[in-house]
Amino acid sequence: MQVKTVPSLASFVALACATAAAGLGVSLPAVAQPAGPAAAGSALPTVSQPTGGEVTQVFVSGGNRALFKVAVVPPAGDAGVAQTVTDTASRDFTLSSLFQVLDPRSFTANTAAEGNTIDPASWRNVGAEGVVKGIASARGTNVHLELKLFVVSRGSSEVLKKEYDVPAAGVRGAVHQFDNEVVKWFTGTAGSFGTRMVFSATTGRGQKGIFSIESDGQGVARLPAVSNVALAPAVGPGGVYYAGGLADGSYALFRVGNPAAVLRHAGLIFGVAFGGGKMALVISQNGVSDIWTGQPDGSGLTRVTNGGLNTHPAFGAGGQLAYVSNSGGNPQIHVDGKRISWRGSYNMSPVWCNDPEGAKVLFMGRDGGTWDIFSVDGGGSAGSMKRLTQDQGSNTYPACSPDGRMVAFFSTRGGLFTANVAGMNQQKIASVTGESLRWEGN
């Protein structure tokens, strides 16, 4: 089924949905400039610190310090389970930007003789500050995991111990839970391992689908949709919602797994967001698009913008609503009706990030012929705009982890990347690209 784009909405569709090659390939958003004069902003900021895989400083309980050096030891027991545990934990810790995972070839401790404790001196000799180890055993049809965290400076007794009984397919999930507890032990706030992201991507000529992927880049899956044009996914009450294009040219709001429309409205629904007990919708009528808010079930809708192109709604933890508007002549980031981006001439796709050091709005801004990821504080205070990527291809559609420590985005470097909220420790986690990336729980 081919759905035709309504001609009067061409500029909006170009803004909201990138034109890409078939499949989950690399795509650079093709975004049309809005008609009329552009209110030129000052130049976008440059990166003020390195953006590669360099060691950075991170916040942990007690102050700032370098990455915590951790050794991940394969748990005793089943070899296959042990490999899953070490692979999953090592990847989580690396992506977190909080830990430096030591090369297991450097280990000198006799782990068999240690049993399920540690000899602090042996680990201190290889530079380890922490050790993760445990035991995996069969318990009926399930796997029993006992995982421990040791802090070398605190001696041979563990500082954290957790046990899990899971089916074989649930081992990765159990390790994610333990890793979240490890982060909480050090920082006071649990990590976001084991969560998922959703996005839309081109699946064929004129076709788009909805996909999900785990926070560490594993388990990419296409989600069922009512049509072959499915856009702008968001996680809300009961599942994943999206805008679906139908054969008659209309667009309605759907939820994955439900073939009936959740909401239809006069005009075309092109996007949705949930947060603070509310729903926000992008509804296009008569060639313009506005943001409407109401209850999560779609009742009590009220229009909160007035004409032009208003897109990409995103709620903050306190119920603040960020969105893109060209009310000033060119697309800029607004929060609750106030413009907060004053640099650059084309900024879009905002998302809130509850950084432990202060809430920020992430967005993509165009710099010449490429896009990069930026952040600004929620009030748009002078000097608060920061650049997270630069001279690293084109980087688009940021999303932020629920704990506010990790940023994900698509890059023409070949896939989906994560970094910390300063843009450092950039890691490619999957060879997929798309649009409208959202992180479950944020």
N, C-alpha and C positions, 0 to 999 in steps of 0.2 A: 504494500500500500504506500503510495507516494502522497505526502502532504505538501500542498503548495504554501509558500510563504505569502502572507497578505502583503501586496506591494506597499501600502502605506506604512507598514511596520518595518520596512527594510533596514532603516537606520538603527532601530531598536534591536532587531534580531542580530545585526552585525555587532552591536555593543554587547549583547548578552551571550551570544553563542559564537564561538570561533569557527571559521570555516577550515576544515582539516581534510587531509587525505583519508582514504578508506582505512579502516582498522584502527588499532590502538597505536598509531604511529606518532611521530613527532609532528606537532602542529604549532604554528605561530598565529595567534589571534589576528584575524583580518578585521580591523575596527575602523569604521567610517567616522570621519570628523563630523560633528553636528553642523547643521546649517547655521549661518549667521556669524557674527564676529566672535572670535575667541578672546576671552579675557586672559591675556598672557600672564602667567605667573613667573616668578623668578626661577632660576635654574634649580633643578633637583639637587639635593646634597650628594656628596661623594662619600664613599666608604671611609670611615675614620680609623679602621683597624683591619688587620688581615682577615680574609674570608675563607681561607682554605681549611685544611684539617689541622691547623696549629693548636697546640695546647693553649687553653684560655684559663681565666680565673672564674671560679664558680662560687655561688653562695651556698654555704652549708651552715648548720647550727654552729655558732661560735665565730662566724666571720668569713672572710674570703680566703681561699687557699687554692693551690693547684689541683689538677685532677687527682682523684684518689686512686691509687694503684691497687687493683684487685686481681687476684688469681682465682680462676674458675676451674675447679678440679672435677673430673668426671666422677659422678657418684658410683659407689660400689654397687654391683648387681648387674642387671641385664645390659649388655653392651649397646644395643640399639637405643634403649631408653637413656642411657648415659650420654650418648652422642647428641640426642635431642635436647637434653638438659643443658649441656655445655654450649651447644650451638645457639640455643635460644637465649640463655643468660648472657653469653658474650655479646651477642648482637644487641640485646636490650641495653646493656651497660654502655656499649660503645655509642649507640644512638643518643643516649641520654645527655651527653656532654658533661656528665658528672664524674665519670670514671675512665681510667686508662686500664684496659684489659691486658694483662701480661701474657706474653707468648708462653704457652705450656712447655715449649722446648727449653725454657730457662729454669724450670722447676728443679730443685735439688732435693727437696724433702722426700723422705721415704713415706709416701702416702699410705701404702699398705700397712706399714708398721704403726703409723699414726692412728689408724682406724678413723673413727668419726670425731677426732679432735685434731689439734695441730701442735707442732713443735714450733713455737714462735721464732726461735733463733734461725731455723732452717728457712723460714719464709722471709724473715728480715734480711737475710743474706742475699736474696734475689730482688730486693726492693719492694716486696709486697707489703702493703699496709692493711689489706683485708684479704680474706680467703673465703670462698664459697665452696662447700662440699656437702655430701650427703649420702644417702643410701636409697636404692631403688629395689623393690621386691614385689613379688606377686602376692596379691591378696584376693583369692577367688578369681574372678574374671577381670579384676581391676589391677591397677598398678598402685602400690603404696610408695609415696615419695616422702622422705624425711630430708629437709634441706636446712642448712645452718649457715649463718654468717659469723665469721670470726674477725675481730679487729686485733691485729698483731700486737699492738701496744697494750692490749688489755689481757694478754695471756692466752692460755690454752682452752679456756671455756668460751662457748659461743655467746654472742650478745643477742642473737635472734635465732629462733627455731620455729619452723612451721611444718606441718604434716598434711598430706593430701592423699585422698583415695579417689582415683579417676580412671576411666577407661583409657586404653592405650592412645586413643585419638585425643584425649584431654590432657596429655602430658605438657604440651606447649602452653596451654592455658594455665595450668598449675604453676609453671615456671614464671609466666608473666605475673601472676598474683604474688609470688614470692619476691620477684624483682621489685614490684611496687612497694612491698613492705620494706625492702632494703632501702629504697629511696626515702621512704617515710622515716626510717630509723635515723638517717643522716640529716634530713632536712625538716622533718616535722610534717611534710605533705607527701602523700603517696604519689607514685608515678602514674603514667597513663598507658603502660604496656598492656596489650591485649584488647585495646579499643580498636575501632575501625574507622576508615574514611570512606566517603561516597563521592562519586563524581560522574559526570556525563562525558561520553567520548563518541567520536564518529565511528560508525559501524559499517557504513557503505555510502554510496553517493546519495546525498540528501537525507541520510538516516543517522540517528543518534540513539544511544542506549545508556542505561544507568548501570554503574558498576560499584562494587565495594572491594576494599582491600584492607588487610590488617595493618596495624600501626607500624609493624616492622617490615612491611613490603611483601608478606606472604599472603597466599590465599586469595588472589584476585578472582572475582567472580562477576558474571553478568547477572543482574537482577531482572526478573520478569516484568514486562511493561505492557500496557494495553495497545501500544502502537510502536512503529519504528521511528518515531520522533519523540524522544523522552528527554527532558531538559531540567536543569537546575534542581538537583536532588537536595533534600534536607532531612535530617533525622528529627522526628516529632513524636507525639503520642502514638504508641502502637506500631511504630515502624518508620520506613523511609517514604517520604512524599516526593512527588515530582510533577512537573507540568507536562502533560501529554497532548500531542497534536493529533487531531482526529481527521477523518476523511473529508468532513464537510468544511475544513479550514479552521475549526474552532480549537481552542486550547483550554483544557480544564485541569483541575487539581486531582491527582490520583495518589493512592497509597499502594506500595508494592504488595502484591498478594490479593488485592481487591480489584476486580475488573470494573466495578461501578465507580463512577466519578464521586470523589469526596465532596467536591464543590464545583459548581458552575456559576458564572457571573456574567452579567452584561459586559461584553468586551472579551478580551483574551487574557487568561492567566498565564504569566510567563515566569513566575518564581515565587518561592515561599521561604519563610524563616519562622522558627519558633523560639520562644524564650520569655522569661518573666511572666509565665502564665498567659502569654498572648501569641497570636499568629500575625505575621505580616505577609502581605501578598503584593506582587507586581501585577497590576491590571492595566491593559492597554485598551483605550477607547478613542476612536476618531483620530488615530495617528499620534496620540501622546500616551505616555505611560505614567501612572501614579502609584504611590505606595498606599496601601490600605491596611489598617490594623483592626483586630477584633479578637474574639475568643478562639481558643485552639480548634474548636469545631466549626469555625467559619461564621459564627453568628455575631451580630453586633458590629459589622464592618463599618469603619469610618475612614474616609480619605484624609490622609495627613500631608500630602503634597498637592500642588496645584499647577498641573500642566508641565509641558516639556518632557524630558526623558528622565525618569526617576526609577532606579533599578537597584538590584543587589542588596536587599535588606539583610541586616544582621543584628541580632540582639546581644547586648552586653549582660554581664552577670547581674547588674542592678536594674535591668529592664530598659537601658538606653538603646535607642534605635539608630544604627548607622546605615547609610545608604549612599548611592551615587546620584548626583543631580547635576544637570547642565543649566540650572536656573541662573547661574552667573555668566553663562555664555559658553562654557566648556565643562566637561565632566569633572567634578570634584567631590571629595568625601564630605558628607554632612553627618552630624549627630543631632537628633531631635530638632531639626530645622536650622541648626547653626553650621556654617561651613568651617571645617577644621583643617583642610589642606590648602595651603597658600603658596606652595612651590610646585612648579610643573604645570603643564597645560592640559594633561590628560591622565587623570587618576581614577581607578575603578576597582571593583571587587573587594570591598572592605570586609574584614572579619575581626572580631574582638579577640584579644589575647590577654588572659589574666596572669600576666607575668608576676611572679612573687615580688618583684621590685616596683610594681605599679602597672595598672591596666593600660593597655595600648590598643590601637587600631592598626592592623596590618592591611596593606593594600598593594596593588600593582600600579606602577606609574610608567608612562612611556618616556623614554629618553632617546631622542633620535629615532632610529629604526628598530629599537629593541625595547623590551619591557624589563623592569626590575622590581624587586620587592622592597617595600619601605614600611616604616612604622611611624606613628605619631601618637602622642598621648590623647586621651579621649576628649580633652578640652581644647586641643589644637594650640597649645601654648607656644609662643615664639621660641624657635630653636629646638623644639622637641622632635622634629622630623629627622629620622635616621634612615640610611640606606643599608639594606642587608645583603644585596648582591650587586656586583658591578664587574663588567668585562668578563662575564662568564656565560655567554649566550644570552638568550631571552628567557626570562623567568616570570611565571604567571600563576595566578589563582592561589594565593596563600591560604593556608588553614593553620589553626593553632590547636595544640593538644589540650585536653581538659585541664591539665595541671599547669598550663601556661609556660612550660619550659621548652617545648619543641615547636618548630615551624615546618610545615610541609608545603611544597610547591612543585609545579611542573617546570621542566627546563628543556630547552633545545639541545642541551648536552646529552640528552638521550633518555629521559624518563622522569620519575618521581623522586624528589630529593627531600631530605630533612636537614635541619640545622638547629642551632640554639637561637634564642630570640635576638642575639646580636648578629646573626648570620654566619657564625663560625661553626666549625665541625660539620661542614656540608658532606652528606653521605647520600649516594644514590641507593635507593632501596628497591626500586622496581623499574623495569623497562616499559612503562606505560605513560601515556600523556593524555590529557583531556581538558576539561573545563569545570568550573563551578565546584571546586574541591571543598568539601565540608568534613570536619572531624567530629565524630560522634561524641556527645557529651559537652560540646562547646558551641 
